[in-house]
Amino acid sequence: MGDLNPAQCRKSVVDRFQSDAMAASYEAVYLRLATTEPKPPAASADKQGAAAAKDLQPVA
């Protein structure tokens, strides 16, 4: 822990978390999600969803 350089730590944080870097990272995530086929839900999630759907009442 004594080898940490405060100036290097600060530079690293500034480089990674300044607004243009964050925007570019978020854009990359959104593009990846928008161009990737969704994965089918896990089997346990299907069972939970079916059980929850039985409890739904139609809105009049």
Order of alpha helices (4+ residues) and beta strands (2+ residues): alpha-alpha-alpha
